[in-house]
Amino acid sequence: MKESLREKQRRQRTDAILNAARELAQEIGYEAVTMDALAARADVSKPTLYAYFPNKEAIAVASVVRSIQRGLVKLETLNGTHTPLQILEAYFQWVLVGKYQECSLGFGSPNKEAVRSNPEYQVAFEEMMARLTGLMEAGKVSGEIDPTLDTRAAIQTFVSIARDTEYHELIAKKIITADVMISTRSAMLIRGLRTPASPSGPSSVRAK
């Protein structure tokens, strides 16, 4: 169904608010972000901001849900043109680039349980898990992915890496670069998934 002008405007304003929230959180930290400062950064009035989001926690939920939805779109663009393992590798790299290089994923709320207990988040998260599970199982059938691996445990390992925040400190202190962090963690994930008989060389697909 074609997006109406009103729907388009609402989506654009929502994106502007979420982008402003992420930028502010990166600059001054989540706790220091106020709705006043956010309204100013997003160039909207406070009543307009509150019409979209009642509080910072709602913004945090929306930010994470948007990231998951964008990841689902990424998976869809690769579907049918790459093998299951190649799709997983491109997706993992896309997430890690967004996390460590572009800093474009999420808003950084410290109240993780409030976000994860939100129904909208749960729906998006379960859809993501279902898609990744399907790719894992398809990779096992094709012989790319080690069939002895537990699918949920393997996917949860990736989710835990995507959620981890401690590695940002290594990048901030210039102990390691974002590029090295991305390539190393992606390589470890993919090598861990490969069936022992699979080629050990790098896949041909990379995150764009």
C-alpha positions in Angstrom: 0.0 0.0 0.0 1.3 3.4 -1.0 2.3 5.7 1.9 0.1 8.7 2.3 1.5 12.2 2.6 0.6 12.3 6.3 2.2 9.0 7.0 5.3 10.0 5.2 5.5 13.3 7.2 5.0 11.4 10.4 7.7 8.9 9.5 10.1 11.6 8.6 9.5 13.5 11.8 9.8 10.3 13.9 13.1 9.6 12.2 14.3 13.2 12.9 13.5 12.8 16.6 15.2 9.4 16.8 18.2 10.7 15.0 18.4 13.7 17.2 18.1 11.5 20.3 20.9 9.3 19.2 23.2 12.3 18.4 22.6 13.9 21.8 23.1 10.6 23.6 26.5 10.2 21.9 27.5 13.7 22.7 26.4 14.0 26.4 25.2 10.6 27.5 21.7 9.2 27.8 21.1 10.4 31.3 21.9 14.0 30.4 19.5 14.1 27.5 16.3 16.1 28.3 13.1 16.4 26.4 13.8 20.2 26.1 17.2 19.6 24.6 15.8 16.9 22.3 13.0 19.1 21.0 15.6 21.8 20.2 17.9 19.4 18.4 15.0 17.9 16.4 13.6 21.3 15.6 10.2 20.5 17.0 8.1 22.1 19.7 7.8 20.3 23.1 4.1 19.6 22.5 4.9 18.0 19.2 7.7 15.9 20.8 5.4 14.7 23.5 2.7 13.9 20.9 5.2 11.5 19.3 6.9 10.2 22.5 5.7 10.5 26.1 9.2 10.1 27.6 12.8 9.1 26.9 12.1 5.4 27.5 9.6 5.4 24.6 12.2 7.0 22.4 14.7 4.2 23.4 12.1 1.5 22.5 11.3 3.2 19.2 15.0 3.6 18.4 15.8 -0.1 19.0 12.7 -1.2 17.1 13.7 0.9 14.1 17.2 -0.7 14.1 15.7 -4.1 14.1 13.3 -3.2 11.3 16.1 -1.8 9.2 18.0 -5.1 9.8 15.0 -7.0 8.5 15.1 -4.9 5.4 18.8 -5.6 5.0 18.1 -9.3 5.2 15.4 -9.0 2.6 17.7 -7.2 0.1 20.1 -10.2 0.3 17.5 -12.9 0.2 17.6 -15.0 -3.0 20.9 -13.6 -4.2 23.3 -15.1 -1.6 23.7 -18.3 0.4 22.4 -18.5 3.9 25.9 -18.2 5.4 26.7 -15.2 3.2 23.5 -13.5 4.2 24.3 -14.0 7.9 27.8 -12.7 7.3 26.6 -9.6 5.6 23.9 -9.0 8.3 26.4 -9.5 11.1 28.8 -7.0 9.5 26.0 -4.5 8.9 25.0 -4.6 12.6 28.6 -4.3 13.7 29.3 -1.4 11.3 26.2 0.4 12.7 27.3 -0.3 16.2 31.0 0.5 16.2 31.6 2.7 13.2 28.4 4.6 12.4 27.0 4.5 15.9 23.6 4.4 14.2 21.9 1.7 16.3 19.7 2.4 19.3 19.5 5.3 21.7 21.4 3.7 24.6 18.9 3.5 27.5 20.4 1.9 30.6 17.0 0.4 31.5 17.4 -2.6 29.2 14.6 -4.6 30.9 12.1 -1.8 30.3 13.0 -1.9 26.6 12.9 -5.7 26.3 9.6 -6.0 28.1 7.9 -3.6 25.7 5.4 -5.5 23.4 6.5 -3.6 20.2 10.1 -4.5 20.9 9.2 -8.1 21.5 7.3 -8.5 18.2 10.2 -7.0 16.3 12.8 -9.0 18.2 10.9 -12.3 17.6 10.6 -11.6 13.9 14.3 -11.0 13.7 15.0 -14.2 15.6 12.7 -16.1 13.3 14.5 -14.8 10.2 17.9 -15.6 11.6 16.7 -19.1 12.7 15.5 -19.8 9.2 18.8 -18.8 7.7 20.7 -21.0 10.3 18.5 -24.0 9.5 18.8 -23.4 5.7 22.6 -23.2 6.1 22.6 -26.5 8.0 20.6 -28.2 5.2 22.9 -26.8 2.5 26.0 -28.0 4.4 27.4 -24.5 5.0 26.6 -24.4 8.7 27.7 -27.0 11.2 24.6 -29.1 11.9 25.7 -30.0 15.4 25.4 -26.4 16.5 22.3 -25.4 18.5 20.6 -22.8 16.4 19.1 -20.7 19.3 22.4 -20.7 21.2 24.3 -19.6 18.1 21.9 -16.8 17.3 21.8 -15.7 21.0 25.6 -15.4 20.9 25.3 -12.9 18.1 22.6 -11.0 19.9 24.7 -10.8 23.0 27.6 -9.4 20.9 25.3 -6.9 19.3 24.0 -5.7 22.7 27.4 -5.5 24.3 28.6 -2.0 25.2 32.0 -2.6 26.8 34.0 -2.8 23.6 33.2 0.8 22.8 35.7 1.8 25.5 38.5 0.0 23.6 37.7 2.0 20.5 37.3 5.3 22.4 40.7 4.8 24.0 42.2 3.9 20.6 43.3 0.5 21.8 41.7 -0.9 18.8 40.1 0.6 15.7 36.4 0.2 14.7 37.5 -1.5 11.5 39.5 -4.1 13.3 36.8 -4.7 15.8 34.2 -5.3 13.1 36.4 -7.6 11.0 37.6 -9.6 14.0 34.2 -10.2 15.6 32.5 -10.9 12.2 35.2 -13.4 11.3 34.9 -15.2 14.6 31.2 -15.4 14.3 31.2 -16.8 10.7 34.1 -19.2 11.4 32.2 -20.5 14.4 29.2 -21.3 12.2 30.9 -23.0 9.4 30.7 -26.8 9.1 34.2 -28.3 9.4 34.1 -29.3 5.8 33.3 -25.8 4.6 36.0 -23.6 2.9 37.8 -21.4 5.5 38.3 -18.5 3.1 36.3 -15.3 3.3 32.8 -15.1 1.8 32.3 -13.0 -1.3 29.6 -10.8 0.2 30.2 -7.8 2.4 27.9 -5.3 4.2 27.2 -2.2 2.3 
